[in-house]
Amino acid sequence: MSYPDLRITFLGTGTSGGVPMIGCSCYVCTSANGKDKRLRSSILVQSNTTTLVVDTTPDFRTQMLRENVKKLDAVIFTHPHKDHIAGLDDIKAYNYFQQKPMEVYANVLTQAALHREFYYIFTDDKYPGIPSVNLNTISDKIFLVGDIPVTPILVYHLNMPVLGFRFGDFTYITDANRIDDTEKEKIKGSSILVLNALRKKGHISHFSLQEAVDLVEELSIPKACFTHISHQLGLHEEINNELPSNIQLAWDGLKLSV
């Protein structure tokens, strides 16, 4: 299978509360370094002809404006938690300018949450100006978005099934603390792996920093970026200095070519 050249932009790299966190005056939340300002986790994936986002966070509108995204072909969802779906309403701007429904790719679990949270999108009696979507059901099979083949990777967020995605040599996984061996095989051979690394201390449903480092080394990935970061992890520059040379913390606005 052939893959187009891709450009990846990190739209957000923070955990569900973002960084700075509301009401917090810790040394990370009050940092003057722009790389310590983290919107909720999402990426933009672009080929020469296709543009898609993975997850529409509560910061989706801000992220699209910041990156000046004039055209959007599709949204792919990882799982139904609110910090990954809450911005879906704002795709209505693309409906208006592109004059067509937005292609949305999600598993059955996430589709149920979309129907519940955005019930007005799916009613028979629609009022003017609401978002328009075309729901596409995904599972473990490779699917195509424009000219971009997408390979789903099943991971677990405690007991919740979450989908990571491989785009050519780039693999993106967020909200996970367990990956079975069969799914690890789908990751092997990636030139870049993105993993969630919430904090140093262990967590019930997210990889810790050391667990994420261990997984990169286990899979022999040449380059890795960590995302879905909380203020508890520490300052961007300090943590980066502790990491192996082939691993870095991602930051909002980081751009990669694959």
ZAKOL-627454 format. One record per residue (C-alpha): residue number from 0; residue in three letters; y, z, x. Coordinates in nm, 3 decimals, always signed. Layout:
<pts>
pt seq NUM | type ALA | v Y | w Z | u X .
...
</pts>
This chain:
<pts>
pt seq 0 | type MET | v +0.000 | w +0.000 | u +0.000 .
pt seq 1 | type SER | v +0.342 | w -0.093 | u +0.135 .
pt seq 2 | type TYR | v +0.635 | w +0.145 | u +0.119 .
pt seq 3 | type PRO | v +1.004 | w +0.058 | u +0.133 .
pt seq 4 | type ASP | v +1.239 | w +0.223 | u +0.381 .
pt seq 5 | type LEU | v +1.372 | w +0.539 | u +0.216 .
pt seq 6 | type ARG | v +1.681 | w +0.756 | u +0.241 .
pt seq 7 | type ILE | v +1.637 | w +1.121 | u +0.143 .
pt seq 8 | type THR | v +1.931 | w +1.347 | u +0.056 .
pt seq 9 | type PHE | v +1.892 | w +1.719 | u -0.002 .
pt seq 10 | type LEU | v +2.097 | w +1.783 | u -0.315 .
pt seq 11 | type GLY | v +2.027 | w +2.156 | u -0.304 .
pt seq 12 | type THR | v +1.820 | w +2.389 | u -0.087 .
pt seq 13 | type GLY | v +1.859 | w +2.726 | u -0.257 .
pt seq 14 | type THR | v +1.627 | w +2.937 | u -0.467 .
pt seq 15 | type SER | v +1.676 | w +2.998 | u -0.841 .
pt seq 16 | type GLY | v +1.989 | w +3.212 | u -0.800 .
pt seq 17 | type GLY | v +2.149 | w +2.989 | u -0.540 .
pt seq 18 | type VAL | v +2.336 | w +3.110 | u -0.231 .
pt seq 19 | type PRO | v +2.575 | w +3.287 | u -0.252 .
pt seq 20 | type MET | v +2.411 | w +3.487 | u -0.528 .
pt seq 21 | type ILE | v +2.629 | w +3.613 | u -0.812 .
pt seq 22 | type GLY | v +2.758 | w +3.963 | u -0.740 .
pt seq 23 | type CYS | v +2.623 | w +3.981 | u -0.386 .
pt seq 24 | type SER | v +2.835 | w +4.066 | u -0.082 .
pt seq 25 | type CYS | v +2.562 | w +4.052 | u +0.183 .
pt seq 26 | type TYR | v +2.630 | w +3.888 | u +0.519 .
pt seq 27 | type VAL | v +2.457 | w +3.565 | u +0.410 .
pt seq 28 | type CYS | v +2.636 | w +3.532 | u +0.076 .
pt seq 29 | type THR | v +2.971 | w +3.594 | u +0.245 .
pt seq 30 | type SER | v +2.903 | w +3.360 | u +0.539 .
pt seq 31 | type ALA | v +3.175 | w +3.106 | u +0.617 .
pt seq 32 | type ASN | v +2.918 | w +2.851 | u +0.735 .
pt seq 33 | type GLY | v +2.883 | w +2.569 | u +0.481 .
pt seq 34 | type LYS | v +2.511 | w +2.548 | u +0.558 .
pt seq 35 | type ASP | v +2.472 | w +2.893 | u +0.403 .
pt seq 36 | type LYS | v +2.602 | w +2.761 | u +0.068 .
pt seq 37 | type ARG | v +2.294 | w +2.649 | u -0.123 .
pt seq 38 | type LEU | v +2.275 | w +2.491 | u -0.468 .
pt seq 39 | type ARG | v +1.941 | w +2.489 | u -0.650 .
pt seq 40 | type SER | v +1.666 | w +2.280 | u -0.487 .
pt seq 41 | type SER | v +1.647 | w +1.907 | u -0.550 .
pt seq 42 | type ILE | v +1.634 | w +1.581 | u -0.355 .
pt seq 43 | type LEU | v +1.764 | w +1.228 | u -0.399 .
pt seq 44 | type VAL | v +1.527 | w +0.948 | u -0.294 .
pt seq 45 | type GLN | v +1.666 | w +0.597 | u -0.245 .
pt seq 46 | type SER | v +1.531 | w +0.258 | u -0.145 .
pt seq 47 | type ASN | v +1.746 | w -0.055 | u -0.139 .
pt seq 48 | type THR | v +1.678 | w -0.111 | u -0.509 .
pt seq 49 | type THR | v +1.566 | w +0.222 | u -0.661 .
pt seq 50 | type THR | v +1.729 | w +0.565 | u -0.689 .
pt seq 51 | type LEU | v +1.549 | w +0.872 | u -0.822 .
pt seq 52 | type VAL | v +1.591 | w +1.248 | u -0.819 .
pt seq 53 | type VAL | v +1.323 | w +1.514 | u -0.799 .
pt seq 54 | type ASP | v +1.427 | w +1.782 | u -1.053 .
pt seq 55 | type THR | v +1.755 | w +1.822 | u -1.242 .
pt seq 56 | type THR | v +1.880 | w +2.167 | u -1.148 .
pt seq 57 | type PRO | v +2.156 | w +2.368 | u -1.318 .
pt seq 58 | type ASP | v +2.377 | w +2.215 | u -1.044 .
pt seq 59 | type PHE | v +2.276 | w +1.854 | u -1.121 .
pt seq 60 | type ARG | v +2.624 | w +1.739 | u -1.229 .
pt seq 61 | type THR | v +2.787 | w +1.890 | u -0.919 .
pt seq 62 | type GLN | v +2.520 | w +1.737 | u -0.695 .
pt seq 63 | type MET | v +2.560 | w +1.387 | u -0.842 .
pt seq 64 | type LEU | v +2.938 | w +1.402 | u -0.810 .
pt seq 65 | type ARG | v +2.921 | w +1.531 | u -0.453 .
pt seq 66 | type GLU | v +2.690 | w +1.248 | u -0.345 .
pt seq 67 | type ASN | v +2.876 | w +0.988 | u -0.556 .
pt seq 68 | type VAL | v +2.555 | w +0.868 | u -0.723 .
pt seq 69 | type LYS | v +2.666 | w +0.582 | u -0.950 .
pt seq 70 | type LYS | v +2.316 | w +0.457 | u -1.040 .
pt seq 71 | type LEU | v +2.005 | w +0.658 | u -1.125 .
pt seq 72 | type ASP | v +1.676 | w +0.498 | u -1.223 .
pt seq 73 | type ALA | v +1.450 | w +0.798 | u -1.280 .
pt seq 74 | type VAL | v +1.395 | w +1.172 | u -1.276 .
pt seq 75 | type ILE | v +1.067 | w +1.320 | u -1.153 .
pt seq 76 | type PHE | v +0.991 | w +1.683 | u -1.236 .
pt seq 77 | type THR | v +0.789 | w +1.925 | u -1.025 .
pt seq 78 | type HIS | v +0.740 | w +2.198 | u -1.289 .
pt seq 79 | type PRO | v +0.905 | w +2.354 | u -1.596 .
pt seq 80 | type HIS | v +1.101 | w +2.645 | u -1.451 .
pt seq 81 | type LYS | v +1.464 | w +2.651 | u -1.562 .
pt seq 82 | type ASP | v +1.613 | w +2.613 | u -1.214 .
pt seq 83 | type HIS | v +1.436 | w +2.276 | u -1.192 .
pt seq 84 | type ILE | v +1.500 | w +2.131 | u -1.539 .
pt seq 85 | type ALA | v +1.825 | w +2.285 | u -1.670 .
pt seq 86 | type GLY | v +2.052 | w +1.993 | u -1.574 .
pt seq 87 | type LEU | v +1.868 | w +1.728 | u -1.774 .
pt seq 88 | type ASP | v +2.143 | w +1.706 | u -2.038 .
pt seq 89 | type ASP | v +2.378 | w +1.552 | u -1.782 .
pt seq 90 | type ILE | v +2.172 | w +1.234 | u -1.751 .
pt seq 91 | type LYS | v +2.362 | w +1.123 | u -2.063 .
pt seq 92 | type ALA | v +2.637 | w +0.995 | u -1.833 .
pt seq 93 | type TYR | v +2.387 | w +0.752 | u -1.679 .
pt seq 94 | type ASN | v +2.268 | w +0.656 | u -2.028 .
pt seq 95 | type TYR | v +2.626 | w +0.563 | u -2.114 .
pt seq 96 | type PHE | v +2.706 | w +0.360 | u -1.804 .
pt seq 97 | type GLN | v +2.362 | w +0.200 | u -1.764 .
pt seq 98 | type GLN | v +2.309 | w +0.144 | u -2.138 .
pt seq 99 | type LYS | v +1.943 | w +0.242 | u -2.135 .
pt seq 100 | type PRO | v +1.720 | w +0.550 | u -2.155 .
pt seq 101 | type MET | v +1.646 | w +0.746 | u -1.838 .
pt seq 102 | type GLU | v +1.289 | w +0.717 | u -1.713 .
pt seq 103 | type VAL | v +1.153 | w +1.071 | u -1.685 .
pt seq 104 | type TYR | v +0.822 | w +1.152 | u -1.514 .
pt seq 105 | type ALA | v +0.656 | w +1.486 | u -1.582 .
pt seq 106 | type ASN | v +0.316 | w +1.641 | u -1.639 .
pt seq 107 | type VAL | v +0.212 | w +1.771 | u -1.983 .
pt seq 108 | type LEU | v +0.313 | w +2.129 | u -1.900 .
pt seq 109 | type THR | v +0.665 | w +2.030 | u -1.803 .
pt seq 110 | type GLN | v +0.701 | w +1.794 | u -2.098 .
pt seq 111 | type ALA | v +0.630 | w +2.084 | u -2.333 .
pt seq 112 | type ALA | v +0.918 | w +2.278 | u -2.174 .
pt seq 113 | type LEU | v +1.151 | w +1.979 | u -2.202 .
pt seq 114 | type HIS | v +1.071 | w +1.948 | u -2.572 .
pt seq 115 | type ARG | v +1.139 | w +2.318 | u -2.616 .
pt seq 116 | type GLU | v +1.456 | w +2.347 | u -2.406 .
pt seq 117 | type PHE | v +1.609 | w +2.014 | u -2.506 .
pt seq 118 | type TYR | v +1.474 | w +1.986 | u -2.860 .
pt seq 119 | type TYR | v +1.775 | w +1.780 | u -2.972 .
pt seq 120 | type ILE | v +1.676 | w +1.495 | u -2.737 .
pt seq 121 | type PHE | v +1.343 | w +1.452 | u -2.914 .
pt seq 122 | type THR | v +1.433 | w +1.496 | u -3.282 .
pt seq 123 | type ASP | v +1.406 | w +1.201 | u -3.519 .
pt seq 124 | type ASP | v +1.757 | w +1.265 | u -3.650 .
pt seq 125 | type LYS | v +1.965 | w +1.215 | u -3.335 .
pt seq 126 | type TYR | v +2.341 | w +1.261 | u -3.321 .
pt seq 127 | type PRO | v +2.564 | w +1.038 | u -3.107 .
pt seq 128 | type GLY | v +2.604 | w +1.112 | u -2.737 .
pt seq 129 | type ILE | v +2.285 | w +1.307 | u -2.673 .
pt seq 130 | type PRO | v +2.071 | w +1.214 | u -2.371 .
pt seq 131 | type SER | v +1.817 | w +0.936 | u -2.411 .
pt seq 132 | type VAL | v +1.491 | w +0.955 | u -2.216 .
pt seq 133 | type ASN | v +1.166 | w +0.767 | u -2.186 .
pt seq 134 | type LEU | v +0.894 | w +1.022 | u -2.104 .
pt seq 135 | type ASN | v +0.619 | w +0.913 | u -1.868 .
pt seq 136 | type THR | v +0.314 | w +1.139 | u -1.831 .
pt seq 137 | type ILE | v +0.193 | w +1.195 | u -1.475 .
pt seq 138 | type SER | v -0.115 | w +1.372 | u -1.342 .
pt seq 139 | type ASP | v -0.286 | w +1.331 | u -1.004 .
pt seq 140 | type LYS | v -0.266 | w +0.952 | u -0.993 .
pt seq 141 | type ILE | v -0.024 | w +0.749 | u -0.782 .
pt seq 142 | type PHE | v +0.256 | w +0.597 | u -0.990 .
pt seq 143 | type LEU | v +0.537 | w +0.354 | u -0.922 .
pt seq 144 | type VAL | v +0.908 | w +0.412 | u -0.978 .
pt seq 145 | type GLY | v +1.078 | w +0.078 | u -0.920 .
pt seq 146 | type ASP | v +0.960 | w -0.021 | u -0.574 .
pt seq 147 | type ILE | v +0.875 | w +0.336 | u -0.467 .
pt seq 148 | type PRO | v +0.508 | w +0.447 | u -0.488 .
pt seq 149 | type VAL | v +0.477 | w +0.820 | u -0.558 .
pt seq 150 | type THR | v +0.168 | w +1.031 | u -0.480 .
pt seq 151 | type PRO | v +0.149 | w +1.362 | u -0.673 .
pt seq 152 | type ILE | v +0.019 | w +1.665 | u -0.482 .
pt seq 153 | type LEU | v -0.107 | w +1.963 | u -0.682 .
pt seq 154 | type VAL | v +0.010 | w +2.300 | u -0.551 .
pt seq 155 | type TYR | v +0.025 | w +2.645 | u -0.707 .
pt seq 156 | type HIS | v +0.323 | w +2.870 | u -0.779 .
pt seq 157 | type LEU | v +0.114 | w +3.185 | u -0.822 .
pt seq 158 | type ASN | v -0.101 | w +3.055 | u -1.112 .
pt seq 159 | type MET | v +0.130 | w +2.777 | u -1.232 .
pt seq 160 | type PRO | v +0.035 | w +2.422 | u -1.131 .
pt seq 161 | type VAL | v +0.330 | w +2.252 | u -0.964 .
pt seq 162 | type LEU | v +0.355 | w +1.895 | u -0.841 .
pt seq 163 | type GLY | v +0.471 | w +1.807 | u -0.494 .
pt seq 164 | type PHE | v +0.528 | w +1.441 | u -0.415 .
pt seq 165 | type ARG | v +0.462 | w +1.210 | u -0.123 .
pt seq 166 | type PHE | v +0.689 | w +0.910 | u -0.077 .
pt seq 167 | type GLY | v +0.540 | w +0.704 | u +0.206 .
pt seq 168 | type ASP | v +0.554 | w +0.923 | u +0.516 .
pt seq 169 | type PHE | v +0.771 | w +1.188 | u +0.348 .
pt seq 170 | type THR | v +0.621 | w +1.478 | u +0.149 .
pt seq 171 | type TYR | v +0.825 | w +1.718 | u -0.066 .
pt seq 172 | type ILE | v +0.681 | w +2.049 | u -0.189 .
pt seq 173 | type THR | v +0.876 | w +2.327 | u -0.353 .
pt seq 174 | type ASP | v +0.779 | w +2.643 | u -0.542 .
pt seq 175 | type ALA | v +0.435 | w +2.691 | u -0.392 .
pt seq 176 | type ASN | v +0.231 | w +2.963 | u -0.229 .
pt seq 177 | type ARG | v -0.111 | w +2.794 | u -0.230 .
pt seq 178 | type ILE | v -0.240 | w +2.445 | u -0.161 .
pt seq 179 | type ASP | v -0.611 | w +2.365 | u -0.186 .
pt seq 180 | type ASP | v -0.785 | w +2.176 | u +0.093 .
pt seq 181 | type THR | v -0.830 | w +1.860 | u -0.114 .
pt seq 182 | type GLU | v -0.456 | w +1.839 | u -0.172 .
pt seq 183 | type LYS | v -0.377 | w +1.916 | u +0.193 .
pt seq 184 | type GLU | v -0.559 | w +1.592 | u +0.276 .
pt seq 185 | type LYS | v -0.289 | w +1.404 | u +0.082 .
pt seq 186 | type ILE | v -0.021 | w +1.561 | u +0.302 .
pt seq 187 | type LYS | v -0.184 | w +1.488 | u +0.637 .
pt seq 188 | type GLY | v -0.029 | w +1.196 | u +0.821 .
pt seq 189 | type SER | v +0.319 | w +1.261 | u +0.684 .
pt seq 190 | type SER | v +0.593 | w +1.221 | u +0.943 .
pt seq 191 | type ILE | v +0.815 | w +1.468 | u +0.756 .
pt seq 192 | type LEU | v +0.708 | w +1.760 | u +0.537 .
pt seq 193 | type VAL | v +0.944 | w +1.966 | u +0.322 .
pt seq 194 | type LEU | v +0.818 | w +2.309 | u +0.218 .
pt seq 195 | type ASN | v +0.965 | w +2.607 | u +0.039 .
pt seq 196 | type ALA | v +1.029 | w +2.908 | u +0.261 .
pt seq 197 | type LEU | v +1.187 | w +3.174 | u +0.045 .
pt seq 198 | type ARG | v +1.229 | w +3.463 | u +0.288 .
pt seq 199 | type LYS | v +1.057 | w +3.640 | u +0.577 .
pt seq 200 | type LYS | v +0.890 | w +3.903 | u +0.360 .
pt seq 201 | type GLY | v +0.585 | w +3.789 | u +0.162 .
pt seq 202 | type HIS | v +0.632 | w +3.682 | u -0.200 .
pt seq 203 | type ILE | v +0.397 | w +3.657 | u -0.497 .
pt seq 204 | type SER | v +0.463 | w +3.289 | u -0.567 .
pt seq 205 | type HIS | v +0.647 | w +3.134 | u -0.270 .
pt seq 206 | type PHE | v +0.557 | w +3.069 | u +0.092 .
pt seq 207 | type SER | v +0.722 | w +3.308 | u +0.333 .
pt seq 208 | type LEU | v +0.888 | w +3.166 | u +0.644 .
pt seq 209 | type GLN | v +0.582 | w +3.235 | u +0.863 .
pt seq 210 | type GLU | v +0.340 | w +3.099 | u +0.602 .
pt seq 211 | type ALA | v +0.540 | w +2.776 | u +0.589 .
pt seq 212 | type VAL | v +0.542 | w +2.749 | u +0.970 .
pt seq 213 | type ASP | v +0.167 | w +2.811 | u +0.979 .
pt seq 214 | type LEU | v +0.103 | w +2.534 | u +0.725 .
pt seq 215 | type VAL | v +0.310 | w +2.282 | u +0.921 .
pt seq 216 | type GLU | v +0.109 | w +2.365 | u +1.232 .
pt seq 217 | type GLU | v -0.224 | w +2.356 | u +1.046 .
pt seq 218 | type LEU | v -0.151 | w +2.007 | u +0.915 .
pt seq 219 | type SER | v -0.010 | w +1.884 | u +1.250 .
pt seq 220 | type ILE | v +0.310 | w +1.754 | u +1.094 .
pt seq 221 | type PRO | v +0.555 | w +1.626 | u +1.359 .
pt seq 222 | type LYS | v +0.872 | w +1.725 | u +1.169 .
pt seq 223 | type ALA | v +0.934 | w +1.973 | u +0.888 .
pt seq 224 | type CYS | v +1.229 | w +2.099 | u +0.686 .
pt seq 225 | type PHE | v +1.228 | w +2.416 | u +0.478 .
pt seq 226 | type THR | v +1.399 | w +2.450 | u +0.141 .
pt seq 227 | type HIS | v +1.419 | w +2.675 | u -0.167 .
pt seq 228 | type ILE | v +1.578 | w +2.940 | u +0.051 .
pt seq 229 | type SER | v +1.708 | w +3.277 | u -0.067 .
pt seq 230 | type HIS | v +1.987 | w +3.485 | u +0.079 .
pt seq 231 | type GLN | v +1.715 | w +3.725 | u +0.194 .
pt seq 232 | type LEU | v +1.596 | w +3.479 | u +0.459 .
pt seq 233 | type GLY | v +1.905 | w +3.518 | u +0.675 .
pt seq 234 | type LEU | v +2.182 | w +3.303 | u +0.821 .
pt seq 235 | type HIS | v +2.108 | w +2.934 | u +0.866 .
pt seq 236 | type GLU | v +2.190 | w +2.921 | u +1.237 .
pt seq 237 | type GLU | v +2.007 | w +3.243 | u +1.324 .
pt seq 238 | type ILE | v +1.685 | w +3.140 | u +1.149 .
pt seq 239 | type ASN | v +1.698 | w +2.787 | u +1.292 .
pt seq 240 | type ASN | v +1.710 | w +2.934 | u +1.642 .
pt seq 241 | type GLU | v +1.387 | w +3.125 | u +1.573 .
pt seq 242 | type LEU | v +1.193 | w +2.819 | u +1.452 .
pt seq 243 | type PRO | v +0.973 | w +2.583 | u +1.657 .
pt seq 244 | type SER | v +1.158 | w +2.276 | u +1.785 .
pt seq 245 | type ASN | v +1.001 | w +2.044 | u +1.524 .
pt seq 246 | type ILE | v +1.104 | w +2.262 | u +1.228 .
pt seq 247 | type GLN | v +1.447 | w +2.326 | u +1.082 .
pt seq 248 | type LEU | v +1.600 | w +2.471 | u +0.770 .
pt seq 249 | type ALA | v +1.731 | w +2.202 | u +0.540 .
pt seq 250 | type TRP | v +2.086 | w +2.231 | u +0.407 .
pt seq 251 | type ASP | v +2.274 | w +2.085 | u +0.115 .
pt seq 252 | type GLY | v +2.375 | w +1.730 | u +0.200 .
pt seq 253 | type LEU | v +2.122 | w +1.680 | u +0.481 .
pt seq 254 | type LYS | v +2.018 | w +1.314 | u +0.496 .
pt seq 255 | type LEU | v +1.695 | w +1.176 | u +0.641 .
pt seq 256 | type SER | v +1.560 | w +0.824 | u +0.686 .
pt seq 257 | type VAL | v +1.190 | w +0.753 | u +0.647 .
</pts>
